[in-house]
Amino acid sequence: MVVYNLRMALKSFRRNPVLSSLMVGGIGLGIGVSTVFVTAFYIFSMNPAPEKSESLFYVEIDNWDPNRPWNDDDPSAAPTQITYRDMVGIMESEIPTFQGGSFKASVFIHPDPEIGRPYKALSRMCFADFFQLFDPPFEYGSGWDRNSDSGPEAVVVLDHETNQKLFGGENSLGRMVRVEDQEFKVVGVLKPWRPFPKYYDPHNGAFEKPEQIYLPFEQRRSLELKSAGNTSNWKDFDWSDFDQYLASEAIWIQMWVQLDTPDQKGAYMSFLNSYTDGQRQLGRMQRPNNNKLFNVMEWLDDREVVPEEATSLTIISLLFLVVCALNLIGILLGKFLTRAPEVSVRRALGASRVSVFLQHIIECETIGIFGGFLGIFVAILGLRAVNNLFAGETFEFALDTNMLLVAILLSLVAGLIAGLYPAWRICSIPPATYLKEQ
């Protein structure tokens, strides 16, 4: 029966090619637009670290003003970064497999005068474990080891673009790079790397590029570097005094740990609670314990990383598809009603309302499927145009298997929306009305 109905649908398509093409085009346009924005939303909300997202945890500790919460709209929320003194304290734990705080700093890089003038760049000040936590791919060398953290040694990891700029893309391991007024030895060069979003630090632009160089965290003392990202504080201190800055209640560090088992996570949470209890006895952290561990997706959800524009445009595009489908109801109704005498004869010969209904619904779904294929082609062109806006980036918007299936599903839904009433209407006509006219 399904094969018969499909054959009848194709015959109806050939009988009215202009009208059928108009309906396919209408649904195809709606599918193409909605698929572009659904794909963008899908990519924005993808898991950036699927292999480790359940074992990487972002650490929050509530060191905020005891007289008011961090977030007046959500008193249960904790500050989204931690202080330097708290980072030092909790990094004494041996529970995590890997751990480390990091922050973004602004530095001057001094290339060879023959290459160019000094320029400002962003540096990620981090620990050796950073490269184990987030697994950036290396083109040459690797990150430094933990011994280099304690020195700290004058070592640096370059991103791909910086290595191209300073050394023409050659293997630069062992070469020297002047940062501010110090010389640093290159120990690693990254391949092009663009986590999307930049989940390890979404505070300062979740979709911005990663930093150009990576330096041992404790080099911030010799360079006297302060955070170039978001910094919040509730207790006054002398910002010009670097030691006071480090000892203050200012929060500017992003802290991550890798906890591979539930037992590790439980033990680490107990450690955090013990740490804050100890700080409370010292006169700090007078608020109730509000320590939190977010895995990658929980963290991105907490930070509301998916742009509101992406969500809004996705909803609008889906409504546009619904409008496209609703506009076809009148066309399909007129087309089906012209067959009323033919349908009445079928009903008189024993065809049930259900079989007539299914025949016309299948015809609508066939139009929807054809529109879906057209829409996929439109979406490919649309995504190509979007990618042209982001030329030179290491990510791209593209249809994968999931999005192709979504496009087909949307086409079936659109066909159902457009055809449900016309199919019901034609199968509800009393056959006697037309049989008397024959």
Summary of the structure (lengths in Angstrom):
residues: 438
radius of gyration: 30.8
end to end distance: 27.6
largest distance: 99.8
contacts: 1399
relative contact order: 0.19
helix: 49%
strand: 15%
